[in-house]
Amino acid sequence: MSYKYQKLFEPMQIGNVTIKNRFAMAPMGPIGLGDAVGGFNQRGIDYYVERAKGGTGLIITGVCFVDNEVEPHEMPSTPSPTVNPVHFTRTAREMTERIHAYDAKVFLQLSAGFGRVAPPVNPDVQPVSASAIMNRWADIPCRALTKEEIRHIVKKFGEGAATAKNAGFDGIQIHAVHEGYLLDQFAISFFNNRTDEYGGSLENRLRFAREVLDEIKKTCGKDFVVTLRYSPKSFIKDWRVGGLPDEEFEEKGRDLPEGIETAKLLVQYGYDSLDVDVGCYDAWFWNHPPMYQKKGLYIPYAKAIKEVVNVPVICAGRMDNPDLALSALDDGACDMIGLGRPLLADADYVNKLRSGQIELIRPCLSCHEGCLGRMVHYGWLNCAVNPTCARERITELKPALKAKKIMIIGGGVAGCEAARVLSLRGHFPEVYEKGDRLGGNLIPGGMPDFKEDDHALATWYENTLKDLQVPVYFNVQITPDMVKAAKPDTVIVATGSTPNICILGNNDKVFTAEDVLLGRKNPGEQVVVLGGGLVGCELALWLRNNGKDVSIVEAEDSLLKLNAPLCFANSDMLLSLINYKKIKVYTDSKASRTTDQGVVIATKTGEQELKADSVVLAVGYSPENDLYNALKFEIEDIHLLGDARKVSNIMYAIWDAFEVASNI
């Protein structure tokens, strides 16, 4: 049988390992998935097994440290095969055997350490690096590793790999001559000013990575597969400053010509595959691309490497569009597609694609709120749009003891998620939406081209509720009397929020962000955006991309201050783009009144008039909970969800709805 995406499901070889299809789970930090003595906890085991169950051919775990002496790591941190090898084997063996049951393969990602990019959380431990350079996050000097410490780490790689092999792993991925981690700090001359055999020439700077490979092959046998996570270009404009797409700058890190020569050497040394991305912690929005980066952003770099090496090349980086993935294979850019966050959003991505259920693949928003942002701030890996990610066992849906008729008022993400979960559990939900489509704030929010996946999520809910045969009624304004007349067993009020309005005198030129995004109002050519939170900044960027002269006025002393915690990759790129696109920014400022020419703002230095055809409000939202307040003493089983309960983000609208709907 012919199938459009059949090539994505052809088997392939990495070394002596046969993989059933062309999909790999890209390595992502397993924070929260390890236990106090270096093993995988049950969450971690279930998390990886679920992606194998979903059809992914190769599972690559997140980073596991081989050394805890030269660079100590707090436990529980991530799994480590060298802390307690017997315990690691015991927990990992359960995972690898379950993964193999689904005809998937699994590689353990082993790390030499973070070096200068490790957050300095312990003041008593000086960060390390190839040389005495500054830490990425603070003005703290690193100390250079001694040769004895390098040899110690190399030996630990051999021990860790041997334990991994015994635990049933099919191979190793080395973390990494990529993203500016410790091995990369040795490999990049910008970071490495050593004068011994580990510094100077390219071959010397790669010596550490070569010795790691040699030690593993010596310990585990030459046929044991060892792959490498590799960045052929760093995008470092300066210390702690990354270069933007299409920006002209002098590369301070590894540029592509050296990246190509490096790749040739690494393969010559014996690495069995290269897993390609680009970027560095100084340009974090390349390694962890937010929605402001285009899809498939690593493809040109993977192709440049594929053209000069004779081993399989893996390419990740917003590769969730199957047409894009297929074109990358057809064009010879890579041999395998890496899916990271898309497999957090939908563990069944591969099986759904194989069976032609593309419209039921839940999209990743590239928001980083549930994954990287949550890892950094709370120590757990999760997903904004998938509440079960890394919580598979504790969020397993249980059938309803008694099927109930449930009335859901509001078709935003909270109402849709509640309806989905309730239907899966055997209840009979019905959704009533006052507008003409599902999605709520996803619809205006998804209007900028870089937010296209917001609309994709709204469409996914439409397709999913249709697949579940959940009745949805549009253009219906529900009143308290209508609810009481329907006599539902349970009521869920998810009526969303309304934009906050400022009275600035002549409001003929004052519009809401929603009005402008949806095209209901023409903002003109000169636009002042009031509010420098996420909505205001993204609106300003979109307007600027469309040729408008844009200013942002923010009452706080910096942009994005009220949206914490945002993932640094997202906030850093958004702020860099605002600066690069020459969007004018006025902080510590408030609009006081409109004028014929524009708007007057009050700043620390006095009043200032800004020319403007329009003033667009992005000053927050207020819960729309009148219906709930009218019913809360009338309906026994009633719940308030989403922005109607508390104005927040997409993640908490979905998560809260999942939690409540799971227990009705």
Secondary structure per residue as TSV (DSSP state, phi and psi in degrees):
chain	resnum	aa	ss	phi	psi
A	1	M	-	360.0	132.5
A	2	S	-	-85.5	139.4
A	3	Y	-	-143.2	135.2
A	4	K	T	-50.4	-41.5
A	5	Y	T	-100.7	21.4
A	6	Q	G	-58.0	-35.1
A	7	K	G	-62.2	-30.7
A	8	L	G	-69.2	-11.2
A	9	F	G	-114.7	14.4
A	10	E	S	-78.7	141.4
A	11	P	-	-68.8	158.8
A	12	M	E	-148.0	168.2
A	13	Q	E	-116.8	136.2
A	14	I	E	-120.8	110.0
A	15	G	T	59.6	-128.1
A	16	N	T	-97.4	13.8
A	17	V	E	-101.0	123.3
A	18	T	E	-93.6	128.4
A	19	I	E	-114.7	134.8
A	20	K	S	-71.1	-23.6
A	21	N	S	-147.7	-173.5
A	22	R	S	-99.6	24.7
A	23	F	E	-114.1	129.4
A	24	A	E	-119.5	141.6
A	25	M	E	-78.2	114.1
A	26	A	-	-64.2	145.0
A	27	P	-	-68.4	130.6
A	28	M	-	-134.2	142.1
A	29	G	-	-49.4	124.5
A	30	P	-	-89.1	42.0
A	31	I	T	-62.2	129.2
A	32	G	T	89.8	-2.6
A	33	L	S	-106.0	2.9
A	34	G	B	-111.9	161.1
A	35	D	-	-105.0	-176.6
A	36	A	T	-71.2	-13.2
A	37	V	T	-121.5	27.3
A	38	G	S	88.6	4.3
A	39	G	S	-91.6	177.5
A	40	F	B	-83.9	132.5
A	41	N	-	-82.7	176.3
A	42	Q	H	-64.3	-34.7
A	43	R	H	-59.8	-44.6
A	44	G	H	-63.9	-43.0
A	45	I	H	-61.2	-49.9
A	46	D	H	-62.7	-38.5
A	47	Y	H	-61.0	-49.4
A	48	Y	H	-71.7	-39.3
A	49	V	H	-62.3	-37.6
A	50	E	H	-61.5	-35.8
A	51	R	H	-73.5	-33.2
A	52	A	H	-67.5	-43.6
A	53	K	H	-57.8	-33.9
A	54	G	T	-77.8	1.9
A	55	G	T	107.5	-5.3
A	56	T	-	-64.0	131.2
A	57	G	S	-74.0	-37.9
A	58	L	E	-130.7	124.2
A	59	I	E	-99.0	124.0
A	60	I	E	-113.3	117.1
A	61	T	E	-68.2	165.9
A	62	G	E	-74.4	-179.8
A	63	V	E	-60.3	132.7
A	64	C	E	-126.6	124.9
A	65	F	E	-80.2	137.0
A	66	V	S	-91.7	-23.1
A	67	D	-	-118.7	135.0
A	68	N	S	-129.8	19.6
A	69	E	S	-111.7	-53.9
A	70	V	S	-65.4	-43.7
A	71	E	S	-126.6	92.9
A	72	P	-	-65.9	145.0
A	73	H	-	-126.5	133.1
A	74	E	-	-65.7	142.4
A	75	M	S	-110.5	142.1
A	76	P	S	-75.8	127.3
A	77	S	S	-115.4	-95.4
A	78	T	S	-121.0	162.7
A	79	P	-	-58.8	151.4
A	80	S	-	-146.8	123.2
A	81	P	T	-76.2	-4.4
A	82	T	T	-109.2	-8.1
A	83	V	T	-72.6	-51.7
A	84	N	S	-144.7	85.3
A	85	P	H	-55.7	-36.5
A	86	V	H	-65.7	-46.6
A	87	H	H	-66.8	-40.6
A	88	F	H	-58.7	-46.3
A	89	T	H	-60.5	-42.3
A	90	R	H	-59.8	-46.4
A	91	T	H	-76.9	-39.9
A	92	A	H	-69.9	-33.3
A	93	R	H	-63.1	-39.3
A	94	E	H	-58.3	-42.0
A	95	M	H	-68.8	-48.5
A	96	T	H	-66.2	-37.4
A	97	E	H	-65.2	-40.1
A	98	R	H	-68.1	-39.4
A	99	I	H	-62.9	-43.1
A	100	H	H	-64.6	-26.6
A	101	A	H	-61.0	-25.5
A	102	Y	T	-96.4	17.0
A	103	D	T	61.1	29.9
A	104	A	-	-104.9	158.8
A	105	K	E	-110.4	160.2
A	106	V	E	-142.1	128.7
A	107	F	E	-108.9	140.8
A	108	L	E	-93.9	127.4
A	109	Q	E	-88.3	118.8
A	110	L	E	-108.5	139.2
A	111	S	E	-121.3	142.7
A	112	A	S	-78.0	-19.6
A	113	G	-	134.0	177.5
A	114	F	-	-95.1	-30.0
A	115	G	G	63.3	-132.7
A	116	R	G	-65.4	-16.1
A	117	V	G	-92.7	2.0
A	118	A	S	-75.0	129.0
A	119	P	-	-61.4	130.0
A	120	P	-	-78.4	75.2
A	121	V	-	-82.2	-23.4
A	122	N	-	-110.6	108.4
A	123	P	T	-65.1	-15.3
A	124	D	T	-87.9	-6.4
A	125	V	S	-116.3	116.4
A	126	Q	-	-78.6	131.3
A	127	P	-	-65.0	154.2
A	128	V	E	-111.9	166.5
A	129	S	E	-165.1	-173.6
A	130	A	S	-68.3	-34.0
A	131	S	S	-140.2	176.9
A	132	A	S	-81.9	79.2
A	133	I	-	-117.9	174.1
A	134	M	B	-83.2	148.2
A	135	N	-	-61.6	151.1
A	136	R	S	-64.8	-35.9
A	137	W	S	-102.1	-22.3
A	138	A	S	-144.0	159.5
A	139	D	S	-80.0	62.1
A	140	I	-	-119.3	126.1
A	141	P	B	-74.3	138.9
A	142	C	-	-85.5	158.4
A	143	R	E	-107.3	148.5
A	144	A	E	-75.0	138.2
A	145	L	-	-63.1	141.5
A	146	T	-	-80.6	163.2
A	147	K	H	-64.8	-33.1
A	148	E	H	-64.3	-39.0
A	149	E	H	-68.4	-38.1
A	150	I	H	-60.4	-46.3
A	151	R	H	-63.6	-36.1
A	152	H	H	-61.6	-46.3
A	153	I	H	-65.1	-41.6
A	154	V	H	-58.6	-44.9
A	155	K	H	-62.0	-38.5
A	156	K	H	-65.4	-32.4
A	157	F	H	-61.3	-43.5
A	158	G	H	-63.2	-43.5
A	159	E	H	-64.1	-44.0
A	160	G	H	-64.4	-41.2
A	161	A	H	-65.9	-39.2
A	162	A	H	-63.0	-41.3
A	163	T	H	-63.9	-42.4
A	164	A	H	-61.5	-43.3
A	165	K	H	-60.8	-43.4
A	166	N	H	-64.8	-29.6
A	167	A	T	-82.0	-1.4
A	168	G	T	101.5	6.3
A	169	F	-	-71.1	144.0
A	170	D	S	-85.8	-12.1
A	171	G	E	179.9	-177.4
A	172	I	E	-125.0	142.7
A	173	Q	E	-114.1	131.8
A	174	I	E	-88.4	131.5
A	175	H	E	-111.1	102.9
A	176	A	E	-178.9	149.4
A	177	V	E	-89.8	59.8
A	178	H	S	-156.4	155.4
A	179	E	B	59.7	10.5
A	180	G	T	77.2	22.3
A	181	Y	-	-73.8	-178.4
A	182	L	H	-56.3	-47.5
A	183	L	H	-61.4	-34.8
A	184	D	H	-70.8	-32.8
A	185	Q	H	-64.4	-31.3
A	186	F	H	-72.5	-36.8
A	187	A	H	-78.1	-22.9
A	188	I	-	-101.0	125.9
A	189	S	T	-65.9	-25.8
A	190	F	T	-60.4	-31.7
A	191	F	T	-99.8	-22.5
A	192	N	-	-108.1	108.9
A	193	N	-	-118.7	30.4
A	194	R	-	-68.4	154.6
A	195	T	-	-114.6	3.5
A	196	D	S	-92.1	-163.2
A	197	E	T	-71.5	-3.7
A	198	Y	T	-102.6	10.7
A	199	G	S	-137.3	168.4
A	200	G	S	97.9	-107.3
A	201	S	S	-67.6	161.9
A	202	L	H	-58.6	-42.8
A	203	E	H	-61.8	-39.4
A	204	N	H	-66.3	-40.7
A	205	R	H	-68.8	-22.1
A	206	L	T	-93.4	0.4
A	207	R	H	-58.7	-42.8
A	208	F	H	-57.6	-49.1
A	209	A	H	-65.0	-32.7
A	210	R	H	-71.5	-41.4
A	211	E	H	-65.8	-35.5
A	212	V	H	-59.9	-48.1
A	213	L	H	-61.5	-47.3
A	214	D	H	-60.2	-40.2
A	215	E	H	-65.5	-41.3
A	216	I	H	-67.6	-43.1
A	217	K	H	-65.6	-36.7
A	218	K	H	-66.6	-39.3
A	219	T	H	-79.3	-39.4
A	220	C	H	-105.9	-7.1
A	221	G	-	101.6	146.3
A	222	K	T	-66.8	-19.6
A	223	D	T	-88.3	-7.3
A	224	F	S	-73.2	125.6
A	225	V	E	-72.0	132.2
A	226	V	E	-130.6	117.6
A	227	T	E	-110.0	171.6
A	228	L	E	-137.0	131.3
A	229	R	E	-78.9	124.3
A	230	Y	E	-140.8	132.9
A	231	S	-	-114.4	109.7
A	232	P	S	-78.0	-7.9
A	233	K	-	-145.6	139.2
A	234	S	-	-95.4	-30.2
A	235	F	-	60.2	38.8
A	236	I	E	-94.6	115.9
A	237	K	E	-85.1	-34.2
A	238	D	E	-167.8	178.0
A	239	W	T	-55.0	122.3
A	240	R	T	65.7	17.9
A	241	V	E	-130.1	124.2
A	242	G	E	-101.2	150.8
A	243	G	-	-84.0	141.9
A	244	L	-	-89.2	161.4
A	245	P	T	-56.7	135.9
A	246	D	T	69.8	1.3
A	247	E	-	-81.8	136.9
A	248	E	-	-88.7	124.9
A	249	F	-	-158.5	162.2
A	250	E	-	-85.2	121.0
A	251	E	-	-71.1	120.2
A	252	K	-	-90.3	-20.4
A	253	G	S	-95.9	-135.7
A	254	R	-	-87.5	120.7
A	255	D	-	-94.2	165.6
A	256	L	H	-59.8	-41.8
A	257	P	H	-56.4	-44.6
A	258	E	H	-69.2	-33.2
A	259	G	H	-60.0	-37.8
A	260	I	H	-68.7	-43.8
A	261	E	H	-64.3	-37.7
A	262	T	H	-62.4	-44.1
A	263	A	H	-59.9	-42.0
A	264	K	H	-59.2	-43.5
A	265	L	H	-65.8	-43.2
A	266	L	H	-61.0	-39.9
A	267	V	H	-71.4	-37.8
A	268	Q	H	-59.8	-36.2
A	269	Y	H	-67.6	-25.7
A	270	G	T	125.9	6.6
A	271	Y	-	-63.9	135.5
A	272	D	S	-85.5	-15.3
A	273	S	E	-166.1	151.6
A	274	L	E	-117.8	128.2
A	275	D	E	-103.7	104.6
A	276	V	E	-97.4	133.4
A	277	D	-	-143.8	-169.5
A	278	V	-	-138.3	164.4
A	279	G	-	115.2	-175.2
A	280	C	B	-164.4	165.6
A	281	Y	T	-60.9	-25.9
A	282	D	T	-73.6	-15.5
A	283	A	B	-135.7	60.0
A	284	W	H	-63.2	-22.7
A	285	F	H	-75.8	0.7
A	286	W	H	-91.7	-45.5
A	287	N	H	-70.3	-32.3
A	288	H	S	-122.8	73.4
A	289	P	-	-67.2	121.6
A	290	P	-	-78.3	-177.3
A	291	M	T	-65.0	-14.5
A	292	Y	T	-77.4	-12.4
A	293	Q	S	-90.2	146.2
A	294	K	-	-73.0	158.4
A	295	K	T	-70.9	148.2
A	296	G	T	66.5	31.0
A	297	L	T	-65.6	-19.8
A	298	Y	T	-90.7	-7.3
A	299	I	H	-56.6	-46.7
A	300	P	H	-60.6	-33.9
A	301	Y	H	-76.3	-38.5
A	302	A	H	-62.4	-40.7
A	303	K	H	-65.0	-40.1
A	304	A	H	-60.4	-35.4
A	305	I	H	-77.4	-42.1
A	306	K	H	-59.2	-32.0
A	307	E	T	-71.0	-14.8
A	308	V	T	-120.8	-0.6
A	309	V	-	-123.0	158.3
A	310	N	S	-113.7	26.1
A	311	V	S	-118.9	161.0
A	312	P	-	-61.3	141.9
A	313	V	E	-115.3	129.6
A	314	I	E	-102.6	138.7
A	315	C	E	-131.0	121.0
A	316	A	-	-109.9	-154.8
A	317	G	S	93.6	77.1
A	318	R	S	54.9	52.0
A	319	M	-	-102.1	26.6
A	320	D	-	-76.4	-15.7
A	321	N	-	-77.3	115.7
A	322	P	H	-64.0	-29.4
A	323	D	H	-66.7	-40.0
A	324	L	H	-64.1	-44.2
A	325	A	H	-61.0	-44.3
A	326	L	H	-64.3	-41.2
A	327	S	H	-65.3	-33.8
A	328	A	H	-64.4	-39.4
A	329	L	H	-68.2	-46.6
A	330	D	H	-61.4	-34.1
A	331	D	T	-82.6	-4.5
A	332	G	T	75.8	19.2
A	333	A	S	-73.7	-28.8
A	334	C	-	-160.0	172.0
A	335	D	S	-107.5	-18.3
A	336	M	E	-147.9	146.1
A	337	I	E	-102.6	123.7
A	338	G	E	-92.0	127.2
A	339	L	E	-117.0	116.6
A	340	G	S	-100.0	-92.2
A	341	R	H	-58.6	-32.8
A	342	P	H	-57.7	-29.6
A	343	L	H	-82.4	-16.1
A	344	L	H	-73.3	-43.8
A	345	A	H	-66.3	-37.4
A	346	D	-	-148.2	103.5
A	347	A	T	-64.2	-21.3
A	348	D	T	-97.0	16.3
A	349	Y	H	-48.1	-52.3
A	350	V	H	-66.4	-44.9
A	351	N	H	-65.1	-37.8
A	352	K	H	-65.7	-40.2
A	353	L	H	-65.4	-43.8
A	354	R	H	-60.7	-37.0
A	355	S	T	-94.0	9.4
A	356	G	T	77.5	19.0
A	357	Q	-	-100.3	49.6
A	358	I	G	-60.5	-36.0
A	359	E	G	-69.2	-10.5
A	360	L	G	-103.7	8.2
A	361	I	S	-80.0	118.0
A	362	R	-	-71.3	126.3
A	363	P	-	-80.7	148.8
A	364	C	-	-84.7	138.6
A	365	L	-	-92.6	-5.0
A	366	S	-	55.7	31.8
A	367	C	-	-86.5	-23.3
A	368	H	-	65.6	6.2
A	369	E	T	-71.4	-39.0
A	370	G	T	-90.6	-22.6
A	371	C	T	-100.7	-87.7
A	372	L	H	-65.0	-43.0
A	373	G	H	-61.3	-41.5
A	374	R	H	-71.5	-35.0
A	375	M	H	-61.9	-47.3
A	376	V	H	-66.1	-42.1
A	377	H	H	-90.9	-29.9
A	378	Y	H	-125.6	-5.4
A	379	G	S	77.6	20.0
A	380	W	-	-131.1	142.6
A	381	L	-	-93.6	124.0
A	382	N	-	-144.5	-161.0
A	383	C	-	-146.9	137.4
A	384	A	S	-63.8	-41.5
A	385	V	S	-95.3	-8.9
A	386	N	-	-125.9	94.8
A	387	P	T	-64.4	-14.1
A	388	T	T	-89.1	-9.4
A	389	C	T	-62.3	124.6
A	390	A	T	62.2	16.2
A	391	R	-	-138.1	31.4
A	392	E	T	-55.9	-43.2
A	393	R	T	-74.3	-43.3
A	394	I	T	-78.8	-14.2
A	395	T	T	-107.6	11.0
A	396	E	-	-59.6	127.1
A	397	L	-	-73.5	137.0
A	398	K	-	-109.2	139.0
A	399	P	-	-58.0	144.6
A	400	A	-	-65.8	137.5
A	401	L	S	-67.0	-32.8
A	402	K	S	-143.2	122.3
A	403	A	-	-67.3	129.4
A	404	K	-	-117.4	151.9
A	405	K	E	-86.7	118.2
A	406	I	E	-123.9	125.9
A	407	M	E	-99.4	120.7
A	408	I	E	-112.2	119.0
A	409	I	E	-103.9	108.9
A	410	G	-	120.0	124.0
A	411	G	-	-108.3	31.0
A	412	G	S	-78.4	-168.7
A	413	V	H	-64.0	-35.5
A	414	A	H	-65.9	-47.1
A	415	G	H	-64.1	-41.2
A	416	C	H	-66.2	-43.3
A	417	E	H	-65.0	-41.6
A	418	A	H	-60.0	-44.2
A	419	A	H	-63.5	-41.0
A	420	R	H	-60.6	-51.0
A	421	V	H	-66.1	-42.8
A	422	L	H	-62.6	-40.4
A	423	S	H	-66.0	-42.3
A	424	L	H	-61.1	-29.4
A	425	R	T	-87.0	-5.6
A	426	G	T	103.8	4.1
A	427	H	-	-79.3	177.5
A	428	F	E	-121.9	78.3
A	429	P	E	-80.8	150.1
A	430	E	E	-132.5	137.2
A	431	V	E	-109.4	132.5
A	432	Y	E	-118.4	119.8
A	433	E	-	-121.5	130.3
A	434	K	S	-73.4	-22.3
A	435	G	S	-93.2	-163.8
A	436	D	S	-107.4	9.3
A	437	R	S	-158.8	163.0
A	438	L	S	-83.1	157.8
A	439	G	-	127.7	-24.2
A	440	G	T	56.2	-128.7
A	441	N	T	-70.5	-7.3
A	442	L	H	-63.4	-28.6
A	443	I	H	-71.2	-56.5
A	444	P	H	-65.9	-39.2
A	445	G	H	-61.2	-27.8
A	446	G	T	-91.8	6.6
A	447	M	-	-67.9	-40.7
A	448	P	S	-59.6	142.7
A	449	D	G	-60.5	-29.8
A	450	F	G	-77.8	-3.6
A	451	K	G	-111.5	26.0
A	452	E	H	-58.6	-28.0
A	453	D	H	-73.3	-16.8
A	454	D	H	-62.1	-44.6
A	455	H	H	-67.1	-35.3
A	456	A	H	-63.0	-36.4
A	457	L	H	-68.1	-40.7
A	458	A	H	-60.9	-42.6
A	459	T	H	-65.4	-37.6
A	460	W	H	-61.8	-42.2
A	461	Y	H	-63.4	-40.4
A	462	E	H	-58.5	-48.3
A	463	N	H	-66.4	-39.3
A	464	T	H	-68.4	-45.1
A	465	L	H	-67.0	-33.2
A	466	K	H	-66.1	-43.0
A	467	D	H	-62.6	-35.1
A	468	L	T	-85.0	-2.4
A	469	Q	T	60.0	41.1
A	470	V	-	-84.7	123.8
A	471	P	-	-65.6	133.1
A	472	V	E	-128.2	127.9
A	473	Y	E	-115.9	123.1
A	474	F	-	-100.8	162.8
A	475	N	S	55.1	41.4
A	476	V	-	-121.1	119.7
A	477	Q	-	-97.0	104.9
A	478	I	-	-78.7	135.3
A	479	T	-	-111.7	164.0
A	480	P	H	-56.9	-39.3
A	481	D	H	-64.6	-36.1
A	482	M	H	-65.8	-38.9
A	483	V	H	-64.9	-47.2
A	484	K	H	-65.1	-35.6
A	485	A	H	-68.5	-30.7
A	486	A	H	-74.5	-21.6
A	487	K	-	51.6	53.9
A	488	P	-	-73.5	158.4
A	489	D	S	-72.8	-35.8
A	490	T	E	-140.9	145.8
A	491	V	E	-122.8	132.7
A	492	I	E	-116.7	120.9
A	493	V	E	-101.8	114.6
A	494	A	-	-132.9	60.2
A	495	T	-	-86.1	4.4
A	496	G	-	77.1	-149.4
A	497	S	E	-141.9	167.1
A	498	T	E	-122.7	144.9
A	499	P	E	-64.8	141.0
A	500	N	-	-72.0	142.7
A	501	I	-	-117.1	137.5
A	502	C	-	-106.6	136.3
A	503	I	-	-93.2	114.8
A	504	L	-	-121.9	27.1
A	505	G	S	93.3	-110.7
A	506	N	-	-78.1	102.9
A	507	N	G	-89.3	10.8
A	508	D	G	-64.6	-25.6
A	509	K	G	-107.0	12.1
A	510	V	E	-105.5	118.5
A	511	F	E	-123.3	159.8
A	512	T	E	-85.9	157.6
A	513	A	H	-57.7	-38.7
A	514	E	H	-61.6	-42.8
A	515	D	H	-60.4	-41.6
A	516	V	H	-72.8	-44.2
A	517	L	H	-62.0	-38.1
A	518	L	T	-85.6	0.2
A	519	G	T	78.5	12.2
A	520	R	S	-75.1	-23.9
A	521	K	S	-131.2	141.6
A	522	N	-	-94.4	116.3
A	523	P	-	-77.0	-9.1
A	524	G	-	81.0	-164.5
A	525	E	S	-95.8	-29.0
A	526	Q	E	-112.8	118.2
A	527	V	E	-126.4	132.1
A	528	V	E	-107.8	121.7
A	529	V	E	-97.6	121.7
A	530	L	E	-92.1	116.1
A	531	G	-	115.9	118.2
A	532	G	-	-109.6	31.9
A	533	G	S	-81.7	-166.2
A	534	L	H	-62.0	-45.1
A	535	V	H	-61.1	-47.7
A	536	G	H	-63.8	-42.6
A	537	C	H	-67.6	-42.8
A	538	E	H	-68.4	-37.5
A	539	L	H	-61.1	-45.7
A	540	A	H	-61.6	-42.3
A	541	L	H	-63.0	-43.5
A	542	W	H	-62.1	-45.5
A	543	L	H	-62.6	-41.7
A	544	R	H	-65.3	-40.5
A	545	N	H	-62.0	-22.5
A	546	N	T	-97.7	18.1
A	547	G	T	87.5	8.8
A	548	K	-	-83.3	153.0
A	549	D	E	-89.8	113.3
A	550	V	E	-122.4	139.8
A	551	S	E	-126.6	147.3
A	552	I	E	-114.5	131.2
A	553	V	E	-115.3	121.8
A	554	E	-	-129.8	132.4
A	555	A	S	-72.8	-29.4
A	556	E	S	-76.9	174.2
A	557	D	S	-84.8	0.3
A	558	S	S	-157.4	160.1
A	559	L	T	-74.7	155.6
A	560	L	T	63.1	14.3
A	561	K	G	-68.1	-35.0
A	562	L	G	-88.3	3.7
A	563	N	G	-105.2	11.3
A	564	A	-	-66.5	148.9
A	565	P	S	-91.6	115.8
A	566	L	-	-89.3	147.7
A	567	C	-	-63.3	137.1
A	568	F	H	-59.7	-36.2
A	569	A	H	-59.8	-41.7
A	570	N	H	-72.0	-50.4
A	571	S	H	-65.9	-39.6
A	572	D	H	-64.7	-42.4
A	573	M	H	-69.6	-41.5
A	574	L	H	-62.1	-45.6
A	575	L	H	-66.4	-37.3
A	576	S	H	-65.4	-39.4
A	577	L	H	-66.6	-39.8
A	578	I	H	-59.7	-42.0
A	579	N	H	-69.5	-45.1
A	580	Y	H	-64.9	-36.3
A	581	K	T	-83.5	2.0
A	582	K	T	59.7	42.8
A	583	I	-	-81.0	125.1
A	584	K	E	-75.1	138.6
A	585	V	E	-126.6	130.6
A	586	Y	E	-123.4	104.9
A	587	T	-	-96.6	170.8
A	588	D	S	51.9	37.1
A	589	S	-	-136.2	149.5
A	590	K	E	-136.3	143.4
A	591	A	E	-76.7	138.1
A	592	S	E	-111.7	-37.7
A	593	R	E	-165.1	152.6
A	594	T	E	-85.5	157.0
A	595	T	-	-133.8	176.5
A	596	D	S	-62.5	-30.7
A	597	Q	S	-90.5	-23.3
A	598	G	E	171.1	-116.5
A	599	V	E	-147.2	143.4
A	600	V	E	-96.6	132.1
A	601	I	E	-118.3	146.0
A	602	A	E	-97.4	121.5
A	603	T	E	-116.4	177.0
A	604	K	T	-63.1	-24.8
A	605	T	T	-101.2	7.5
A	606	G	E	120.4	-175.5
A	607	E	E	-77.7	149.0
A	608	Q	E	-145.4	137.1
A	609	E	E	-99.8	128.3
A	610	L	E	-107.1	131.0
A	611	K	E	-69.1	136.4
A	612	A	-	-160.6	135.5
A	613	D	S	-78.5	-26.4
A	614	S	E	-151.9	156.5
A	615	V	E	-118.5	118.9
A	616	V	E	-107.3	126.0
A	617	L	E	-88.5	124.1
A	618	A	-	-134.3	58.9
A	619	V	S	-111.0	30.7
A	620	G	-	97.4	-179.8
A	621	Y	E	-133.7	159.3
A	622	S	E	-122.7	141.7
A	623	P	E	-59.3	139.8
A	624	E	-	-103.1	91.3
A	625	N	-	-123.8	21.1
A	626	D	H	-60.6	-41.7
A	627	L	H	-63.4	-43.4
A	628	Y	H	-61.1	-44.6
A	629	N	H	-63.5	-31.5
A	630	A	H	-75.3	-19.6
A	631	L	H	-112.1	-11.9
A	632	K	T	-64.0	-21.0
A	633	F	T	-102.4	1.1
A	634	E	T	-103.5	-28.5
A	635	I	-	-112.6	126.5
A	636	E	S	-66.0	-49.1
A	637	D	S	-109.6	94.3
A	638	I	E	-135.2	141.6
A	639	H	E	-133.3	145.3
A	640	L	E	-113.3	124.4
A	641	L	-	-131.6	163.0
A	642	G	G	68.9	-153.3
A	643	D	G	-61.5	-24.2
A	644	A	G	-63.3	-28.6
A	645	R	T	-85.6	-52.2
A	646	K	S	-155.8	125.0
A	647	V	-	-65.1	122.2
A	648	S	-	-147.8	-141.2
A	649	N	-	-116.1	179.2
A	650	I	H	-59.7	-41.1
A	651	M	H	-56.8	-51.1
A	652	Y	H	-73.3	-27.1
A	653	A	H	-61.5	-44.2
A	654	I	H	-72.2	-47.9
A	655	W	H	-61.7	-45.4
A	656	D	H	-64.2	-39.8
A	657	A	H	-64.2	-41.8
A	658	F	H	-61.1	-45.6
A	659	E	H	-59.9	-49.2
A	660	V	H	-67.6	-46.7
A	661	A	H	-66.2	-26.1
A	662	S	H	-70.2	-17.4
A	663	N	T	-121.7	16.0
A	664	I	-	-88.9	360.0
